[in-house]
Amino acid sequence: MKKTLLLSGIAFAALAIAAPVSAADMPNRGPVYKAAPAPLFNWTGFYVGGHGGYGWADDANLSPKGWFGGGQVGYNWQYAPNWVFGLEADIAASDISQTNGVAPLVSSKVNYFGTARARLGYTVDRVMVYGTGGLAWAHNRVNDGLVQADGTQVGWTGGAGIEYAFAPNWSTKLEWLYADYGNKTYGLTAPTRVDLTDNSVKLGLNYRFGGPVYSRY
């Protein structure tokens, strides 16, 4: 019995000595840290830019078409990790026009037009897709071969686009808009009602003020 107790005591002492030695031999890994998430681009800020594109219209009598170019100004608020709300106004000079080519030479031309719109976008870092809509207006000039008349028509617009921030302060966008400018009666040789609508596709370039803004969300 004494021999058994003695052997048990020796074994217990050996284990007590070996445990800290084994622990000392293990490599010290220290605290483990996870890498911080990469900062995401934030679209908040005031911006100005320019654009150019092509439009095709319908005034119920003719189908004017042509190029246009102008500028825009706006502001974006990124209010959630992936959502952006913005306001934008633009104006463009244009050569969206058509002449019927036979006597009398009836013609129609949109000299310039503009919009004031809200935008709602969904972002994936530097890429934003968005829908947009609001007020639209156009200055139209019509001619019935004898009398020319000018007028401004006001209506609504809606469309969609995609914008890419290729640098901290710069972005480019591709946008399509449909506009319905309503109707207006022009004082030609005979009073003529014009219902004007158009489609436009534009490529734009924006500069955002305030320097780069990033967030981790």
C-alpha positions as CSV (number, residue, x, y, z in Angstrom):
1,M,0.0,0.0,0.0
2,K,2.8,2.4,0.9
3,K,4.5,1.5,-2.3
4,T,1.4,2.3,-4.3
5,L,1.0,5.7,-2.6
6,L,4.6,6.5,-3.2
7,L,4.4,5.7,-6.9
8,S,1.2,7.8,-7.2
9,G,2.9,10.8,-5.5
10,I,5.9,10.6,-7.8
11,A,3.6,10.5,-10.9
12,F,1.6,13.5,-9.7
13,A,4.7,15.5,-9.0
14,A,6.1,14.7,-12.5
15,L,2.9,15.9,-14.1
16,A,2.9,19.1,-12.1
17,I,6.4,19.8,-13.2
18,A,5.9,18.9,-16.8
19,A,2.7,21.1,-17.3
20,P,4.4,24.5,-16.9
21,V,7.4,23.4,-18.9
22,S,5.2,22.3,-21.8
23,A,3.3,25.6,-21.6
24,A,6.6,27.5,-21.7
25,D,7.7,25.7,-24.8
26,M,4.5,26.7,-26.8
27,P,4.9,29.8,-29.0
28,N,3.4,33.0,-27.7
29,R,0.9,34.1,-30.3
30,G,-0.2,37.3,-28.6
31,P,-3.6,39.0,-29.3
32,V,-5.2,38.3,-32.7
33,Y,-6.6,41.3,-34.6
34,K,-8.8,41.5,-37.6
35,A,-8.0,43.9,-40.4
36,A,-10.2,47.0,-40.5
37,P,-12.7,47.1,-43.4
38,A,-11.5,49.1,-46.4
39,P,-13.0,52.6,-46.5
40,L,-15.9,53.1,-48.9
41,F,-16.3,56.0,-51.2
42,N,-18.9,58.5,-49.9
43,W,-21.0,60.4,-52.5
44,T,-22.1,63.3,-50.2
45,G,-21.2,66.7,-51.6
46,F,-21.9,69.6,-53.9
47,Y,-20.8,69.2,-57.6
48,V,-20.8,70.9,-60.9
49,G,-20.2,69.5,-64.4
50,G,-20.8,69.4,-68.1
51,H,-22.5,67.0,-70.5
52,G,-23.3,66.4,-74.1
53,G,-25.5,64.0,-76.0
54,Y,-28.1,63.2,-78.6
55,G,-31.9,63.8,-78.5
56,W,-34.8,62.9,-80.6
57,A,-38.2,64.6,-80.2
58,D,-41.8,64.4,-81.5
59,D,-43.9,67.5,-81.9
60,A,-46.9,65.7,-83.5
61,N,-46.0,67.2,-86.9
62,L,-42.3,66.6,-87.2
63,S,-39.6,64.4,-85.5
64,P,-36.7,66.7,-84.7
65,K,-33.4,65.2,-83.7
66,G,-29.8,66.4,-83.1
67,W,-27.0,67.0,-80.6
68,F,-26.9,69.1,-77.5
69,G,-24.5,70.2,-74.8
70,G,-24.6,72.0,-71.5
71,G,-23.9,72.0,-67.8
72,Q,-25.3,70.8,-64.5
73,V,-25.1,71.5,-60.8
74,G,-26.3,69.4,-57.9
75,Y,-25.9,68.0,-54.4
76,N,-25.8,64.4,-53.0
77,W,-26.6,63.1,-49.5
78,Q,-25.4,59.5,-48.8
79,Y,-27.8,58.7,-45.9
80,A,-27.2,54.9,-45.6
81,P,-24.5,52.5,-46.5
82,N,-25.7,52.1,-50.0
83,W,-28.3,54.8,-50.7
84,V,-27.9,58.3,-52.1
85,F,-30.5,61.1,-52.5
86,G,-29.7,64.1,-54.6
87,L,-31.0,67.2,-56.4
88,E,-29.8,68.3,-59.8
89,A,-30.5,71.1,-62.3
90,D,-29.2,71.3,-65.8
91,I,-29.5,73.3,-69.0
92,A,-28.3,72.6,-72.5
93,A,-28.2,74.4,-75.9
94,S,-29.3,72.1,-78.7
95,D,-29.7,71.6,-82.4
96,I,-32.7,69.2,-82.1
97,S,-34.5,70.2,-85.3
98,Q,-36.2,69.1,-88.5
99,T,-37.5,70.8,-91.6
100,N,-40.0,68.9,-93.7
101,G,-38.0,69.5,-97.0
102,V,-41.0,70.4,-99.1
103,A,-42.9,73.7,-99.7
104,P,-44.0,75.2,-97.4
105,L,-40.9,74.6,-95.4
106,V,-42.4,73.7,-92.0
107,S,-39.7,73.4,-89.3
108,S,-39.3,72.8,-85.6
109,K,-36.3,73.4,-83.4
110,V,-35.6,73.0,-79.7
111,N,-33.1,75.8,-79.1
112,Y,-32.4,74.9,-75.5
113,F,-33.9,72.9,-72.7
114,G,-33.4,72.1,-69.0
115,T,-34.5,70.1,-66.0
116,A,-34.7,70.3,-62.2
117,R,-34.8,66.7,-60.8
118,A,-34.4,64.5,-57.8
119,R,-32.2,61.5,-57.9
120,L,-32.3,58.3,-55.9
121,G,-29.3,56.0,-56.2
122,Y,-27.9,52.7,-55.0
123,T,-24.1,52.5,-54.7
124,V,-21.5,49.8,-54.6
125,D,-18.5,51.9,-53.4
126,R,-17.6,54.0,-56.5
127,V,-20.5,52.9,-58.7
128,M,-24.0,54.3,-58.4
129,V,-27.1,53.4,-60.4
130,Y,-30.0,55.8,-60.0
131,G,-33.5,56.8,-61.1
132,T,-34.4,60.4,-61.6
133,G,-37.4,62.6,-62.2
134,G,-38.8,66.1,-62.0
135,L,-39.6,69.3,-63.9
136,A,-38.6,69.8,-67.6
137,W,-38.8,72.7,-69.9
138,A,-37.9,73.5,-73.5
139,H,-37.7,76.6,-75.7
140,N,-39.2,75.6,-79.0
141,R,-39.2,77.5,-82.4
142,V,-41.7,76.5,-85.1
143,N,-42.1,77.9,-88.6
144,D,-45.0,77.2,-91.0
145,G,-43.1,78.6,-94.0
146,L,-44.7,82.1,-93.6
147,V,-44.6,82.8,-89.9
148,Q,-42.1,81.9,-87.2
149,A,-43.1,81.7,-83.5
150,D,-41.1,80.9,-80.3
151,G,-42.4,79.6,-77.1
152,T,-41.4,77.8,-73.9
153,Q,-43.1,74.6,-73.0
154,V,-43.1,73.1,-69.4
155,G,-43.7,69.5,-68.4
156,W,-42.1,66.6,-66.6
157,T,-39.2,64.2,-67.1
158,G,-38.0,60.8,-65.8
159,G,-35.2,58.4,-66.5
160,A,-32.2,56.5,-65.2
161,G,-28.5,56.5,-65.2
162,I,-25.2,55.1,-63.9
163,E,-22.3,57.1,-62.5
164,Y,-18.7,56.1,-61.7
165,A,-16.3,58.0,-59.4
166,F,-13.0,57.4,-61.1
167,A,-11.1,59.8,-58.8
168,P,-11.7,61.3,-55.4
169,N,-13.3,64.4,-56.8
170,W,-14.3,63.3,-60.3
171,S,-17.1,61.1,-61.7
172,T,-18.6,60.4,-65.1
173,K,-22.2,59.4,-65.9
174,L,-24.3,58.0,-68.6
175,E,-28.0,59.0,-68.4
176,W,-31.2,58.6,-70.4
177,L,-34.2,60.9,-69.9
178,Y,-37.7,61.0,-71.4
179,A,-39.4,64.4,-71.3
180,D,-43.0,65.4,-71.9
181,Y,-43.1,69.2,-72.3
182,G,-46.9,69.3,-72.6
183,N,-48.6,71.4,-75.3
184,K,-48.7,75.0,-76.5
185,T,-50.5,76.8,-79.2
186,Y,-48.3,78.9,-81.4
187,G,-49.5,81.9,-83.4
188,L,-48.5,80.8,-86.9
189,T,-50.5,81.6,-90.1
190,A,-53.2,79.4,-88.4
191,P,-52.9,78.8,-84.6
192,T,-51.1,75.5,-84.2
193,R,-51.0,73.4,-81.2
194,V,-47.7,71.6,-80.6
195,D,-47.4,68.6,-78.3
196,L,-43.7,68.2,-77.6
197,T,-41.9,65.1,-76.2
198,D,-38.3,63.9,-76.5
199,N,-35.8,61.3,-75.5
200,S,-32.2,62.1,-74.7
201,V,-29.0,60.2,-74.0
202,K,-26.1,62.1,-72.4
203,L,-22.6,61.5,-71.2
204,G,-21.6,63.8,-68.3
205,L,-18.5,64.7,-66.2
206,N,-18.9,66.0,-62.6
207,Y,-16.4,67.6,-60.2
208,R,-17.3,67.3,-56.5
209,F,-16.1,69.9,-54.1
210,G,-14.8,69.3,-50.6
211,G,-12.1,66.7,-51.2
212,P,-12.3,63.0,-50.9
213,V,-14.8,61.7,-48.4
214,Y,-14.7,58.1,-47.1
215,S,-16.7,56.2,-44.6
216,R,-16.5,52.7,-43.1
217,Y,-20.1,52.2,-42.1
